[in-house]
Amino acid sequence: MARGLWIQSHVAGFAPRRILASEAPGTQQEIHRLQATSHKPPRYNRYLMHSFCRAALPLLALAFGVRGQDEQPALFRADARLVVLNASVIDRSGKLVTDLPQTAFHPFEDGVEQQIKLFKREDVPVSMGIIVDNSASMKNKRQKVERAAQDLVANSNPQDEVFVINFNDDVYRDVDFTSDPKKLAQGLARIDSMSGTAMRDAIRAGVRYAKAKGKHDKKVLVVVTDGDDNMSETTLGELLREAQQREVLVYAIGLLSEEEHDAAKRAREALGEIARSTGGAVWYPNDVNSVGRIALQLARDIRSQYIVAYTPSNPKMDGSYRQIRLTVTGPNHPVARTRTGYYAAADLGAKPPVPKPIIKR
């Protein structure tokens, strides 16, 4: 088995990873020399420490670089604070663009361009939550929504982990993180149709659970609902702030064609704001038969994103809101979709307490 070193980082949003000696050019000899001298008497300790540092420094640089990319690997301070953007890029015809280099991306914070510290364009596994409306009006739609959710999982990264939340008057986390299709199917099939819709509470519970228990850096929620929220204690502003702080993308499917006009308008505005603020996307199909097609499109979107990260030029953690804009240059007028900002607060990226499986009113 190849030997390696554990590199621990304090960068928000990135877990420590094991760097194999074979991944760091120029360090093999130092590793071998360390192994060869490890049995020597204590008088060699100073040399051992010197050699270890020489071997470890390139590994620290590589730990935050991008393997398999043509861009130069970025160097990081261990205590650097990163703002991580998961970005989808589409051209003017609506097609996903997946082959742009780092030089095409320009992140801005409060109007000031930021230097990119990390760039990836690869299909990374995600920690995903599927959050489904279980109110009375969804009863005749649930079967097709369940099938679409299963198709979404089947077309996602095989290393993804998924949990399920159903909501009506109350919020139920029916399946904790799993990769077992049978458990997911059972959770999606739990129908307990009631009249209320506590969507914001359900999304907030999903954000907190994904951040507290998700093992992957990238966190995604997929929400399916057919009506306006009429039961939540969480306000829209509270939800937006928490989702942005926890770095969770929210995608939504609004089956609003049968909803009363004013209620449908409120639901559209809320879903649109949630998706736009977090960097997700929203669809409003005319009928439930389109949900399957949307699920496949959604899976492609999640798997085709870029990761762009920067250390803010303004280091103050003063709780102020920082507006984010990500511009892209390239053929056919590409446009990037990512979260619109964050609050520069001490809890940025922090893990919240694990919410209870059932939130009762």
ZIDA-V157994 format. One record per backbone hydrogen bond with DSSP energy under -0.5 kcal/mol. CO is the residue of the C=O (numbers start at 1). NH is the residue of the N-H. Records with the same first field share a line. If there is no record, write none. Layout:
# ZIDA-V157994
CO: NH  NH
This chain:
# ZIDA-V157994
3: 21
5: 7  19
6: 8
7: 17
11: 14
17: 7
18: 20
19: 5
20: 23
21: 24
23: 25
24: 27
27: 31
28: 32
29: 33
30: 34
31: 35
32: 36
33: 37
34: 38
35: 38
37: 40
41: 44
42: 45
44: 48
45: 49
46: 50
47: 51
48: 52
49: 53
50: 54
51: 55
52: 56
53: 57
54: 58
55: 59
56: 60
57: 61
58: 62
59: 63
60: 64
61: 64
62: 65
65: 67
66: 69
77: 80
78: 10
80: 82
82: 84
83: 310
84: 86
85: 87  308
87: 306
88: 337
89: 97
90: 335
91: 94
95: 91
96: 98
101: 104
102: 105
104: 329
106: 327
107: 114
108: 325
109: 112
111: 113
112: 109
115: 311
118: 309
120: 307
122: 124
125: 218
126: 128  161
127: 220
128: 163
129: 131  222
130: 132  165
131: 224
132: 167
134: 194
135: 138
136: 139
138: 141  142
141: 145
142: 146
143: 147
144: 148
145: 149
146: 150
147: 151
148: 152
149: 153
150: 154
151: 155
153: 156
157: 160
161: 128
162: 178
163: 130
164: 174  175
165: 132
166: 172
167: 134
168: 198
170: 168
171: 359
172: 166  174
175: 164
178: 162
179: 181
180: 184
181: 185
182: 186
183: 187
184: 188
185: 189
187: 190
189: 191
190: 192
194: 136
197: 199  230  231  232
198: 202
199: 203
200: 204
201: 205
202: 206
203: 207
204: 208
205: 209
206: 210
207: 211
208: 212
209: 213
210: 214
218: 127
219: 249
220: 129
221: 251
222: 131
223: 253
224: 133
225: 255
235: 239
236: 240
237: 241
238: 242
239: 243
240: 244
241: 245
242: 246
243: 248
244: 247
245: 349
247: 219
249: 221
251: 223
252: 283
253: 225  255
254: 256
256: 259
260: 264
261: 265
262: 266
263: 267
264: 268
265: 269
266: 270
267: 271
268: 272
269: 273
270: 274
271: 275
272: 276
273: 277
274: 278
275: 279  280
277: 340  341
278: 339
281: 252
283: 254
287: 290
288: 291
290: 294
291: 295
292: 296
293: 297
294: 298
295: 299
296: 300
297: 301
298: 302
299: 303
300: 304
301: 304
302: 305
305: 122
306: 87  308
307: 120
308: 85
309: 117  118
310: 83  312
313: 315
316: 318
320: 344
321: 323
322: 342
323: 110
325: 108  327
327: 106
330: 333
332: 92
335: 90
336: 338
337: 88
338: 279
340: 324
342: 322  344
343: 345
344: 319
345: 348
347: 350
357: 173
358: 360
359: 171
